[in-house]
C-alpha cells in the first residue's frame, strides 16, 4: 500500500492540491479507502473527508513535517496558491532554502504521512483479535442499568479499507457474575449475521464475527446494531478500548430503578488498567438532571480507554 499511496499523494499535491476542481478525479483508491470516501460521495464530501483526514494525521506529526504536508496539499491556513511551485517557494522562504530543498522536505514529510496513514488504517493484519481491513466511523452506545440487570445497545458504522470485506470481528468483556454463563447474551439487531466463536467465550468475555449482508468495496460503509444483556451489577464505569481507528464514540448511561450517580468523571485516553483506580485526577463531568450521563469522544487513540466513571455516594 505504501508505494501506491505515496504516488497518489504526489499526484494530489500538484496544481491546486486539495483545492482543485474535480477533486474526485484526483483522489486515488488508496487514499479514498483510508479516508472513508464512498463511491457515491460528491465533490464537496470528498474534499471534506480527505481534508479532515489529512489534518488529523498531520496533528500527529512533528510541527515542521505537518506544516510541509499542509502547504504541499494546499491546506495551509495562512497561505494558498493554485500552483505547487509557488507553494514550494513559500516553504523555501520559511526554511531559508531554495525550492528544490523545500520539495525534498515535502517528500520526506509525505513519507511520514504515509506511515501514519498505514498505521491508522491497518493497525493489525495478522491478529485474529484485531484483523485489518476496516475502521469505525462512529460508535454510538446506550447503556441502561436496571435493578440487577444491564443492557448495552451499540450502533456502529464501519468503513472498509480493502475490497471484498465480508465480516468483522466483535467482542465485549464484563465483570464476571455467578450467573455469567446463562445470563450474558449478545444479539444482532440488524446489519448482518452474528456468528459466535465458542473458543473465545467465557470468563467475562464474548467474541465472534458479524458476517455482512454482502462484501464491501474499499471506502464503502455499513451499519450494524448489537445488544448485550447481563444479569447482576457492574463496576461504576463504562469504557471502550479501540484496537483500530475509531473516529467517534458517543455514549449515554441511563440509571433506571437504581441509585443515580452523585459524581462522574471523563476517562479520556487512559490505559485500561488505570480505569479501576478511582483516585487519578480526571476531568469532572456534569450529571444531567435526569441522572443520565452522556459523553462524546473523537479521534480515539488505539489501545487507550475512553468513557465515564461514576460514584453513587459522596464518599
C-alpha positions as CSV (number, residue, x, y, z in Angstrom):
1,X,0.0,0.0,0.0
2,X,2.8,2.4,0.9
3,X,4.3,2.9,-2.6
4,X,0.8,3.3,-4.2
5,X,-0.3,5.7,-1.5
6,X,2.8,7.8,-1.8
7,X,2.3,8.0,-5.6
8,X,-1.3,9.1,-5.0
9,X,-0.2,11.9,-2.7
10,X,2.5,13.0,-5.1
11,X,-0.2,13.4,-7.8
12,X,-2.6,15.1,-5.4
13,X,-0.1,17.8,-4.4
14,X,0.3,19.1,-8.0
15,X,-1.6,22.2,-9.1
16,X,-4.1,23.4,-6.6
17,X,-3.9,20.3,-4.4
18,X,-6.9,19.7,-2.3
19,X,-8.5,23.0,-3.5
20,X,-8.6,21.7,-7.1
21,X,-11.7,21.5,-9.2
22,X,-13.0,17.9,-10.0
23,X,-11.1,16.6,-6.9
24,X,-12.8,13.3,-7.2
25,X,-10.8,12.5,-10.3
26,X,-7.6,13.3,-8.4
27,X,-8.0,11.3,-5.2
28,X,-6.7,7.7,-5.7
29,X,-8.3,4.5,-4.4
30,X,-5.8,4.0,-1.5
31,X,-6.5,7.5,-0.1
32,X,-10.2,7.1,-0.7
33,X,-10.2,3.9,1.3
34,X,-8.2,5.4,4.1
35,X,-10.5,8.4,4.4
36,X,-13.7,6.5,4.1
37,X,-14.7,8.0,0.8
38,X,-17.7,6.1,-0.6
39,X,-18.4,5.6,-4.3
40,X,-21.5,7.8,-4.1
41,X,-19.8,10.7,-2.4
42,X,-19.9,14.0,-4.3
43,X,-17.1,16.6,-4.7
44,X,-17.9,18.5,-1.5
45,X,-18.0,15.4,0.6
46,X,-14.8,14.0,-0.9
47,X,-13.0,17.3,-0.2
48,X,-14.2,17.5,3.3
49,X,-13.4,13.9,4.2
50,X,-9.9,13.9,2.7
51,X,-9.0,17.3,4.1
52,X,-10.2,16.3,7.6
53,X,-8.2,13.1,7.5
54,X,-5.0,14.8,6.3
55,X,-5.3,17.4,9.1
56,X,-5.9,14.7,11.7
57,X,-2.9,12.6,10.6
58,X,-0.8,15.8,10.4
59,X,-1.7,16.6,14.0
60,X,0.4,13.5,15.0
61,X,3.5,14.6,13.0
62,X,6.2,16.9,14.1
63,X,5.1,20.6,13.5
64,X,7.7,21.1,10.7
65,X,6.6,18.0,8.9
66,X,2.9,18.7,9.4
67,X,3.4,22.2,8.0
68,X,5.2,20.9,4.9
69,X,2.4,18.5,4.2
70,X,-0.4,21.0,4.7
71,X,1.4,23.5,2.4
72,X,2.1,20.9,-0.3
73,X,-1.5,19.8,-0.4
74,X,-2.8,23.5,-0.3
75,X,-4.3,23.1,3.2
76,X,-2.1,25.7,5.0
77,X,-4.4,28.1,6.9
78,X,-2.2,31.1,6.2
79,X,-1.1,30.6,2.6
80,X,-2.7,29.3,-0.6
81,X,-1.8,29.2,-4.2
82,X,-3.1,27.4,-7.3
83,X,0.5,26.4,-8.2
84,X,2.6,23.8,-6.4
85,X,5.8,25.6,-7.3
86,X,4.6,28.8,-5.7
87,X,3.8,26.9,-2.5
88,X,7.3,25.4,-2.6
89,X,8.8,28.8,-3.0
90,X,6.8,29.9,0.1
91,X,8.1,26.9,2.1
92,X,11.6,27.7,0.9
93,X,11.3,31.2,2.3
94,X,10.1,29.8,5.6
95,X,13.1,27.4,6.0
96,X,15.6,29.7,4.2
97,X,16.3,27.2,1.5
98,X,15.8,27.1,-2.3
99,X,12.8,25.4,-3.9
100,X,14.4,22.0,-4.6
101,X,15.3,21.7,-0.9
102,X,11.7,22.6,0.0
103,X,10.5,19.8,-2.3
104,X,12.8,17.3,-0.7
105,X,11.4,18.4,2.7
106,X,7.9,17.7,1.4
107,X,8.9,14.3,0.0
108,X,10.2,13.3,3.5
109,X,7.2,14.7,5.2
110,X,4.8,12.8,2.9
111,X,6.6,9.6,3.6
112,X,6.0,10.1,7.3
113,X,2.3,10.9,6.5
114,X,2.1,7.6,4.5
115,X,3.4,5.7,7.5
116,X,0.8,7.4,9.8
117,X,-2.0,6.6,7.3
118,X,-0.9,2.9,7.1
119,X,-0.7,2.6,10.9
120,X,-4.2,4.2,11.3
121,X,-5.9,2.3,8.5
122,X,-4.5,-1.1,9.3
123,X,-3.5,-1.4,13.0
124,X,-3.2,-5.2,12.6
125,X,-3.3,-7.6,9.7
126,X,-2.3,-10.8,11.4
127,X,-4.0,-10.8,14.8
128,X,-7.3,-12.6,14.9
129,X,-8.3,-10.2,17.7
130,X,-7.9,-7.1,15.6
131,X,-7.5,-8.0,11.9
132,X,-7.1,-5.2,9.4
133,X,-9.4,-4.1,6.6
134,X,-11.7,-1.6,8.2
135,X,-12.2,1.2,10.7
136,X,-15.1,2.7,12.7
137,X,-16.6,5.9,11.5
138,X,-18.8,6.0,14.6
139,X,-19.8,4.0,17.7
140,X,-22.9,5.1,19.5
141,X,-23.7,3.3,22.7
142,X,-26.6,3.4,25.2
143,X,-26.1,1.5,28.5
144,X,-29.2,1.0,30.6
145,X,-28.7,-0.1,34.2
146,X,-31.8,-1.6,35.8
147,X,-32.3,-3.5,39.0
148,X,-29.7,-6.3,38.8
149,X,-29.5,-6.1,35.1
150,X,-27.7,-4.2,32.4
151,X,-28.5,-3.7,28.7
152,X,-26.0,-2.2,26.2
153,X,-27.1,-1.3,22.7
154,X,-24.3,-0.3,20.3
155,X,-24.7,1.1,16.8
156,X,-21.5,1.0,14.7
157,X,-20.7,2.4,11.3
158,X,-17.8,0.6,9.7
159,X,-15.8,1.6,6.6
160,X,-13.8,-0.9,4.6
161,X,-10.2,-0.2,3.7
162,X,-9.9,-3.2,1.4
163,X,-12.1,-4.7,-1.3
164,X,-14.2,-7.7,-0.5
165,X,-14.6,-7.1,3.2
166,X,-17.3,-9.6,4.2
167,X,-17.0,-9.9,8.0
168,X,-15.7,-8.1,11.0
169,X,-14.7,-9.2,14.5
170,X,-16.7,-8.1,17.5
171,X,-16.2,-8.6,21.2
172,X,-17.1,-7.4,24.7
173,X,-15.8,-8.0,28.2
174,X,-17.6,-7.6,31.5
175,X,-17.3,-8.3,35.2
176,X,-18.0,-12.0,35.8
177,X,-21.0,-12.9,37.9
178,X,-22.0,-16.3,39.3
179,X,-24.8,-16.4,36.7
180,X,-22.5,-15.4,33.9
181,X,-22.8,-18.4,31.6
182,X,-26.6,-18.2,31.4
183,X,-27.1,-14.5,31.9
184,X,-24.7,-12.9,29.4
185,X,-26.3,-12.7,26.0
186,X,-25.4,-11.0,22.7
187,X,-27.9,-10.2,19.9
188,X,-27.6,-8.6,16.5
189,X,-30.5,-6.3,16.0
190,X,-29.7,-5.5,12.3
191,X,-26.9,-5.3,9.8
192,X,-25.8,-8.9,9.2
193,X,-25.5,-12.3,10.9
194,X,-23.8,-12.8,14.3
195,X,-21.5,-15.8,14.5
196,X,-20.1,-16.6,18.0
197,X,-16.6,-18.0,18.5
198,X,-17.1,-20.6,21.3
199,X,-13.3,-20.8,21.9
200,X,-13.3,-17.1,22.9
201,X,-16.4,-17.0,25.0
202,X,-16.2,-17.3,28.8
203,X,-14.5,-15.8,31.9
204,X,-16.2,-12.4,31.3
205,X,-15.6,-12.2,27.6
206,X,-17.6,-12.7,24.4
207,X,-16.2,-12.7,20.9
208,X,-17.3,-13.6,17.4
209,X,-17.9,-12.1,14.0
210,X,-20.6,-10.2,12.2
211,X,-21.0,-11.6,8.7
212,X,-22.1,-8.7,6.4
213,X,-25.1,-9.0,4.1
214,X,-22.7,-8.5,1.1
215,X,-18.9,-7.8,0.7
216,X,-17.9,-4.2,0.9
217,X,-15.7,-2.4,-1.6
218,X,-12.8,-0.2,-0.2
219,X,-14.3,3.1,1.0
220,X,-17.8,1.6,1.4
221,X,-19.6,1.9,4.7
222,X,-22.0,-0.4,6.6
223,X,-24.0,0.0,9.8
224,X,-25.0,-2.7,12.3
225,X,-26.5,-2.7,15.8
226,X,-25.9,-5.1,18.7
227,X,-27.4,-5.6,22.1
228,X,-25.6,-7.1,25.1
229,X,-27.5,-8.1,28.2
230,X,-26.3,-9.4,31.5
231,X,-27.8,-10.1,34.9
232,X,-26.1,-8.8,38.0
233,X,-24.4,-5.5,38.8
234,X,-21.3,-3.9,37.2
235,X,-18.4,-1.8,38.3
236,X,-19.1,2.0,38.2
237,X,-17.7,2.7,34.8
238,X,-18.3,2.1,31.1
239,X,-15.3,2.3,28.7
240,X,-14.3,1.4,25.2
241,X,-10.7,0.5,24.3
242,X,-10.4,0.6,20.5
243,X,-8.0,-1.7,18.7
244,X,-8.4,0.1,15.4
245,X,-9.1,3.6,14.2
246,X,-12.3,4.9,15.7
247,X,-13.4,8.5,14.6
248,X,-16.3,9.0,17.0
249,X,-17.6,7.4,20.2
250,X,-20.8,8.8,21.7
251,X,-22.2,7.2,24.8
252,X,-25.2,7.5,27.2
253,X,-25.6,5.7,30.5
254,X,-29.2,5.5,31.9
255,X,-29.8,4.7,35.6
256,X,-33.2,3.1,35.7
257,X,-34.5,1.7,39.0
258,X,-31.0,2.1,40.5
259,X,-29.5,4.9,42.5
260,X,-28.3,7.9,40.4
261,X,-24.7,8.9,40.5
262,X,-23.6,11.9,42.6
263,X,-20.3,12.4,40.8
264,X,-18.9,11.5,37.4
265,X,-15.6,11.8,35.5
266,X,-14.4,11.5,31.9
267,X,-12.0,8.8,31.1
268,X,-10.2,10.1,28.1
269,X,-7.2,8.2,26.7
270,X,-6.1,6.2,29.8
271,X,-4.5,2.7,29.9
272,X,-7.3,0.3,30.7
273,X,-5.6,-0.9,33.9
274,X,-5.9,2.6,35.3
275,X,-9.7,2.8,35.0
276,X,-10.2,0.6,38.1
277,X,-8.4,3.2,40.2
278,X,-10.8,5.9,41.4
279,X,-8.1,8.2,42.6
280,X,-6.3,9.6,39.4
281,X,-7.1,13.2,38.6
282,X,-9.8,13.2,36.0
283,X,-12.0,15.8,34.4
284,X,-15.2,16.1,36.5
285,X,-18.3,15.5,34.4
286,X,-21.6,17.3,34.7
287,X,-24.6,15.0,35.5
288,X,-27.8,15.5,33.7
289,X,-30.8,16.5,36.0
290,X,-32.4,13.2,35.0
291,X,-29.4,11.3,36.3
292,X,-28.2,10.3,32.8
293,X,-24.6,10.5,31.7
294,X,-23.7,11.4,28.1
295,X,-20.3,11.9,26.6
296,X,-18.7,12.2,23.2
297,X,-15.1,11.4,22.1
298,X,-13.4,12.0,18.7
299,X,-10.3,10.5,17.1
300,X,-9.7,7.9,19.8
301,X,-6.1,6.6,20.3
302,X,-5.7,2.9,19.6
303,X,-5.1,0.9,22.7
304,X,-6.3,3.6,25.2
305,X,-9.6,3.7,27.0
306,X,-12.5,6.2,26.7
307,X,-15.7,6.5,28.6
308,X,-17.1,7.5,32.0
309,X,-16.6,6.6,35.6
310,X,-19.1,7.5,38.3
311,X,-19.7,7.3,42.1
312,X,-23.1,6.5,43.7
313,X,-22.2,8.2,47.0
314,X,-20.2,11.2,48.1
315,X,-17.5,9.1,49.8
